[in-house]
Amino acid sequence: MNVLDLLEQWKQSDTFNNTLSDDHQVISYQEAYLRISVYSDWLASNSFTQPMAFYCAQSIEHLLMLIALMFNEVNFVLLPVKSTDVDKELFADQLTLKPHFCDMLRHIQLTKQAQCKTVATPGRIYFKTSGSLGTPKLVVHQRHNLIANSRNVLTRLPLNASSRVLIPVPMHHMYGFGAALWPCLLVGASIHLTSNLNILRFKAVERQFAPTVAYLTPSTVGALLLRSCKSSQYEFIVSAGDCFDRQTFQQAQTKFGRVFNLYGSTELGVVAIGEIQSKGEAVDDCVTALPGVKIKIESEQIAVKHPFGFDFYLYQQTRDVFFNTGDLARGDEITGFSVIGRAKLSINREGRLIAFSELESQIKQHQHIQDVALVKGRKDSKGHTIVAIVESTTELAPDELRRQLGKFLPRYATPSKIIIEPQLPRLVSGKINRKQIALHYEETEF
Amino acid sequence: MINSIKQLIVEKLDVNVGYDEFDQTTPLFEGGLAMDSIVFTEFIVLLEKTFKIEFDDDALAVENFSNVEKIAETIAQHTR
């Protein structure tokens, strides 16, 4: 598919008067097509050293440049605007944009960097994994596979040209890019991009844009439904990440109608989708694989063979045919499965996967902490909290230690409780006895 | 009232900020206290409980909650 095919598709589905909007502007698909052409011409008339780093904010101008980059076979990495954790020497020229279109294209900024470590390969697009605390991986995708992946989503989600879709999930992330943005573009739906969605912005968007579909997470659903009344404008929402609790699901169903659960990853794109249902007192969030996707669940671990998945991690150019996701599931590949967590010790907080081993390494950098073991704390609206059992002889109070940790850890990764012990229980081998610690402290915080 | 609102932010919310580290004009969202959607929702519930009011739907607008000073004005309008 090239940009002319996409245009033809928009023409055929009568979408030229549908709109693309963000918090600054509203434009028609017709205007969007013209701007994509302007950006394509700009790309054709400038010489670039690739792979390029494209710093992508949640705006229409970024979206249109992204389409132009894809259809011009540019080799680029998609990064959030404030990305600082990727080795800049891996990529060459850096492309940034302001969110307002300027006729003279002064809103485009290209920073040249003649040399880089990575060999340019047309059509490749790199995504950065979340790497909540450790070094993020760079995932190599092929442009045509990404589009095929998004087309696959349309076999399950009832999106069409009359859908009005609110996308607050970032488009530099695979959930925003592959599950939300491209399926909507392929059917020519009206799209509103936004970021930092809170109840105030949400109400403003509802008034101005009147969405019929929204891509959310269970934690944001809970936050957005404060004193929310039943509304008939929504057809469905799509959620990914955490599980819904019964109360939030019921609220979501009342407000939004249907609720679809989506399972996927940066590596594989969208793997499986299911519609969430009430099942007695529980919530059934089973998903089933999309066409062509093969699932294996052995010892609760999910492995996936995806026809449109990633090629490999940059600088780690081998991988198994069945990709081990590191996720745990209950159910089976035929009737569907529910994702229950990560195989490794980790929690999900504020939608971010936090691996304990990575967080422990950071905590141990504190001068008064000799060693630390983390356990899952109580569950609140953001996921599980973190309890840190630290080995220390410090006279600092636990709350003071916590405050100091909060100065260098991200807020979502700062333990909610610190327990100071002169010595952690250990196995004969000298390793921390995590089983004993979990037995004593896991989910006991109050 | 401004001091009470500041006190709520410092003591009750997960924002990791000291009382003297912000004032009534500091933005609550980007570039200021960077309150996320969940914390902000908790904050609204807390304000309603503390000041025994209920914000009407129309009052839930960005311009009424952009900083502590604006929030104090919004609360004052609901307590009249």
Boltz contact constraints between the chains, C-beta under 6 A:
constraints:
  - contact:
      token1: [A, 197]
      token2: [B, 37]
      max_distance: 6.0
  - contact:
      token1: [A, 198]
      token2: [B, 37]
      max_distance: 6.0
  - contact:
      token1: [A, 198]
      token2: [B, 40]
      max_distance: 6.0
  - contact:
      token1: [A, 199]
      token2: [B, 41]
      max_distance: 6.0
  - contact:
      token1: [A, 200]
      token2: [B, 60]
      max_distance: 6.0
  - contact:
      token1: [A, 200]
      token2: [B, 62]
      max_distance: 6.0
  - contact:
      token1: [A, 203]
      token2: [B, 60]
      max_distance: 6.0
  - contact:
      token1: [A, 219]
      token2: [B, 38]
      max_distance: 6.0
  - contact:
      token1: [A, 220]
      token2: [B, 37]
      max_distance: 6.0
  - contact:
      token1: [A, 223]
      token2: [B, 37]
      max_distance: 6.0
  - contact:
      token1: [A, 223]
      token2: [B, 38]
      max_distance: 6.0
  - contact:
      token1: [A, 223]
      token2: [B, 41]
      max_distance: 6.0
  - contact:
      token1: [A, 226]
      token2: [B, 41]
      max_distance: 6.0
  - contact:
      token1: [A, 381]
      token2: [B, 38]
      max_distance: 6.0
  - contact:
      token1: [A, 382]
      token2: [B, 38]
      max_distance: 6.0
  - contact:
      token1: [A, 406]
      token2: [B, 16]
      max_distance: 6.0
  - contact:
      token1: [A, 411]
      token2: [B, 16]
      max_distance: 6.0
